[in-house]
């Protein structure tokens, strides 16, 4: 009984870490500010069109977004950041200044709609649950709660299921975004954001077989196909 309680505790702690951790990490990794009145009005209009409901908006300060860092990600280099973090009723929309200052309205709308699709399909919650399930199985193997052979088979099964379902959830999120503002508009926004970051949207190959997140090029292709089938 004690071992079972420990395994459940590990899974729950992992879920909370994956679900809530990125919110605090994003809030502390940069200096953030609240939007000005003019920015808030513009964002409210865009969020209403995109169907994005959040509890707070935080914008990275321009001097911080422009600061060069050795560990800078693609988003840092291109200064394009649109991400919703946090659980329901605590969701925060994190933006870089470029979203409002450098991108055209249609591109900003498409990126916000993509985040709205993720929120509506509970992509973040699913990802946290998948990681918690994998860690839970690993903990069961390490503590010898289940035999190694059975545990390893369960780990493979859970991992494959999470991989397959995670991609389906992401494509469903993109489809919701396309239904809200137009599939072509979202695809165009992805391409323009990639161009602003100086990267080429990649398509799937052997190197992406174990990535839950579908390659951006494949997501764009799915949106284009959805647009064609809908006759947009």
Secondary structure by P-SEA (a helix, b strand, c coil): caaaaaaaaaaaaaaaaaacaaaaaaacccccccccaaaaaaaaaaaaaacccccccccccccccccccccccccccccbbbbbbccccbbbbbbcccccccccaaaaaaaaaaaaaaaaaaaaaaaaaaaaaaaaaaaaaaaccccaaaaaaaaaaaaaaaaaaaaaaaaaaaaaaaaaccaaaaaaaaaaaaaaaccccccccccccccccccaaaaaaaaaaaaaaacc
